[in-house]
Amino acid sequence: MSNPQSKKNVKRGKTNPHPSQKKKSGSPADLSAERFVKQLKTYRSAEELKKYHRYFQFDEKPSDKGDTFIGVRMGKVFDLAKEFIDMNPHEIEKLLESPVHEIRAGGCSIMGKQATHKTTSERRRRELYDLYLRRHDRINNWDLVDLASYKVIGSYLFNFKKPRKILYKLARSKDTWERRTSIVSTFSFIAKGEVDDTFRIAEILLKDDQDLVHKATGWALREAGKKDPQRLSNFLDKHVSKMPRTLLRYAIERLSPKQKTHYMSKEFKKGNPPK
């Protein structure tokens, strides 16, 4: 039976498009790096800029010499990243090239959100993975690494069963942020109950001389210990005497007060650790 309303629409020159033909909320032109930056700058705040000065040393005038900030709260950066989740890798790379920290954080946030979205294809996941590694020179602070590494690198390696030797290469890199990527990427494995790579990479990083690598390694060990408490105990028993103090503090954060005292004293003697 024909639909009378449809006939009326045809006569008036109107048709109801098929759901797959409906216009999407954002066209490729809408999802450009230029438009992202333009919108981001509308959230600038002198008060927020003052806050960044408390934690970072930077010149407010952009240059190629280092980071600068424009005073956008990270919550705003992440909200805007959601609107640009379908941005293509070429445009994301433009964000990474910016000297402005909040813009690069936006790029990393988009990468992370896109990489873990259920509709993102394996091909696009590979493109994001390659982009992250190729432009690691622009992912050059702890927060940028933490925004994207386990979502872009770790989840790609896990979900598509790819060789993980790249993480061991990064763990031995001369670059601080590549080493941090190596351990933070394993959070994707930990979430799925796999802790082998976390403990192996942590062992490589025990001799690292950077506090921000120590913190990330201790953090990863703590989370791996939730999945396998005995494995963490064995690791601590073997390495406690040579673990950097910051790394150790983070690793034992969830242990009992008695265990914490035991390991912090570094007076381990062979036998069963305290419970």
C-alpha positions in Angstrom: 0.0 0.0 0.0 1.4 3.4 -0.9 1.9 6.1 1.7 -0.3 9.1 1.0 2.0 11.3 3.0 5.0 10.3 0.8 3.0 11.2 -2.3 2.3 14.6 -0.9 6.0 15.1 -0.1 7.0 14.1 -3.7 4.5 16.6 -5.1 6.0 19.3 -2.9 9.5 18.3 -3.9 10.3 16.8 -0.5 11.6 13.3 0.2 12.6 11.6 3.4 16.2 10.5 3.0 17.3 7.0 3.9 18.9 7.0 7.4 22.3 6.3 5.8 22.0 9.3 3.7 21.3 11.8 6.5 23.9 14.5 6.9 26.4 13.8 9.6 26.9 16.4 12.4 30.4 17.3 11.2 31.9 17.3 7.7 35.6 16.8 7.1 36.0 20.5 6.7 34.4 21.0 10.1 36.9 18.7 11.7 40.1 20.6 10.7 42.9 21.4 13.0 42.4 25.1 12.2 38.8 25.0 13.4 39.8 23.1 16.5 42.4 25.7 17.4 40.0 28.5 16.7 37.4 27.1 19.1 39.9 26.2 21.7 41.2 29.7 21.9 37.7 30.9 22.8 38.2 29.2 26.2 41.3 31.1 27.1 41.5 32.4 30.7 44.0 34.6 32.4 43.2 32.9 35.7 43.9 29.5 34.2 47.1 30.7 32.7 48.3 31.7 36.2 47.6 28.2 37.4 49.8 26.7 34.7 52.6 29.0 35.8 52.6 27.3 39.2 53.5 23.9 37.7 55.3 24.7 34.5 58.1 27.0 33.4 57.3 28.5 30.0 57.3 31.7 28.0 53.8 32.9 27.0 55.1 33.9 23.6 55.0 30.7 21.3 58.4 29.6 20.0 60.1 26.5 18.7 62.3 26.3 21.8 59.7 24.8 24.1 56.2 24.6 25.5 53.9 27.5 26.0 50.4 27.6 27.4 47.5 29.9 26.5 45.3 29.3 29.6 42.7 26.7 28.6 41.5 24.3 31.3 42.1 20.7 30.4 38.5 19.8 31.0 37.6 22.2 28.2 40.3 20.6 26.0 38.9 17.1 26.5 35.3 18.2 25.9 36.3 19.8 22.6 38.3 16.7 21.7 35.0 14.7 21.9 33.5 16.9 19.2 36.5 16.3 16.9 36.8 12.6 17.6 36.6 11.8 13.8 39.5 14.1 12.8 41.8 12.5 10.3 45.4 11.7 11.3 46.8 14.4 8.9 44.9 17.1 10.8 45.8 15.6 14.2 49.4 15.8 13.2 49.0 19.6 12.7 47.8 19.8 16.3 50.9 17.9 17.5 53.1 20.3 15.6 51.8 23.3 17.7 54.1 24.8 20.4 51.0 25.3 22.5 50.6 22.6 25.1 46.8 22.6 25.2 46.6 22.2 21.5 49.0 19.2 21.5 47.0 17.8 24.5 43.9 18.1 22.3 45.6 16.2 19.5 46.6 13.4 22.0 43.1 13.3 23.5 41.5 13.0 20.0 43.9 10.2 19.2 43.1 8.3 22.4 39.3 8.7 22.0 39.4 7.7 18.4 41.6 4.7 18.9 39.3 3.2 21.5 36.0 4.0 19.9 34.2 0.8 18.9 33.6 2.0 15.3 37.2 2.8 14.5 38.6 0.5 11.9 41.8 -1.5 12.2 43.3 0.5 9.4 42.7 3.8 11.2 44.0 2.3 14.4 47.2 1.5 12.6 47.4 5.0 11.2 47.1 6.5 14.7 49.6 4.0 16.0 52.1 5.0 13.3 51.4 8.7 13.9 52.1 8.4 17.6 55.4 6.7 17.1 56.5 8.9 14.2 55.8 12.1 16.0 56.8 11.1 19.5 59.0 14.2 19.4 55.9 16.2 19.8 54.4 13.9 22.5 57.0 15.3 24.9 55.5 15.6 28.4 54.1 13.1 30.9 50.5 14.2 30.5 50.6 13.9 26.7 52.1 10.4 27.0 49.4 9.4 29.5 46.6 10.7 27.4 47.3 8.5 24.4 49.9 5.8 24.8 47.9 3.0 26.3 44.9 3.8 24.1 46.8 4.2 20.9 49.8 1.9 21.3 48.8 -0.6 24.0 45.3 -1.3 22.8 46.4 -1.6 19.2 49.1 -4.2 20.1 46.6 -6.1 22.4 43.5 -6.0 20.3 45.2 -7.0 17.0 47.7 -9.4 18.6 50.7 -7.6 17.3 54.3 -8.2 18.4 55.2 -6.1 21.4 58.9 -5.7 20.8 58.4 -2.0 20.1 57.7 -1.5 23.8 61.1 -3.0 24.7 62.8 -0.8 22.1 61.1 2.3 23.7 62.1 1.1 27.2 65.7 1.3 26.1 65.4 4.7 24.3 67.5 7.7 25.3 64.3 9.7 25.3 62.5 10.1 28.6 59.0 10.2 27.1 59.5 7.2 24.9 60.6 5.2 28.0 57.4 6.4 29.8 55.3 5.3 26.8 56.8 1.8 27.1 55.4 1.2 30.6 52.2 3.3 30.4 51.2 1.4 27.2 51.0 -1.8 29.3 48.0 -0.5 31.1 45.9 -1.8 28.2 47.3 -5.3 28.9 46.8 -5.0 32.7 43.1 -4.1 32.2 42.8 -7.4 30.4 44.6 -9.4 33.1 48.0 -9.6 31.4 50.9 -8.5 33.5 54.0 -10.2 32.0 55.1 -7.3 29.9 54.5 -4.8 32.7 56.9 -6.7 35.0 59.5 -7.2 32.3 59.6 -3.6 31.2 59.6 -2.4 34.8 62.7 -4.5 35.4 64.4 -2.7 32.4 63.4 0.7 33.9 64.7 0.1 37.4 67.9 1.8 36.6 66.3 4.8 34.9 67.4 8.2 36.2 64.2 10.2 35.6 61.6 10.7 38.3 58.7 10.8 35.9 59.7 7.4 34.6 60.0 6.1 38.2 56.5 7.3 39.0 54.9 5.7 35.9 56.7 2.4 36.5 55.7 2.3 40.2 52.1 3.2 39.2 52.1 0.3 36.6 53.5 -2.2 39.2 50.8 -1.1 41.6 48.0 -1.8 39.1 49.6 -5.1 38.0 49.8 -6.1 41.6 46.0 -5.8 41.9 45.7 -8.5 39.2 48.6 -10.7 40.5 49.6 -9.8 44.1 52.0 -12.7 44.4 53.8 -11.6 41.2 54.3 -8.1 42.7 55.6 -9.6 46.0 58.1 -11.7 44.1 59.2 -8.6 42.1 59.7 -6.5 45.2 61.5 -9.3 47.1 64.0 -9.6 44.2 64.5 -5.9 43.4 63.6 -3.9 46.5 67.2 -3.0 47.4 67.9 -1.4 44.1 64.5 0.2 43.4 64.4 4.1 43.2 62.6 5.3 46.3 59.8 7.1 44.3 59.2 4.0 42.2 59.0 1.8 45.3 56.6 4.2 47.1 54.2 4.1 44.1 54.5 0.3 43.7 53.6 -0.5 47.4 50.9 2.1 47.8 48.1 -0.5 48.1 49.9 -2.9 50.4 49.3 -3.3 54.1 51.0 -0.9 56.5 53.2 -3.8 57.7 54.3 -4.7 54.1 55.0 -1.0 53.3 57.3 -0.7 56.4 59.0 -3.9 55.5 59.8 -2.9 51.9 60.6 0.8 52.7 63.2 -0.3 55.2 64.9 -2.3 52.5 65.8 -4.9 55.1 64.4 -7.9 53.3 65.7 -11.2 54.4 65.1 -14.5 52.6 61.8 -16.1 53.7 58.2 -15.2 53.5 57.3 -11.5 53.3 54.9 -10.2 56.0 51.2 -10.4 55.3 
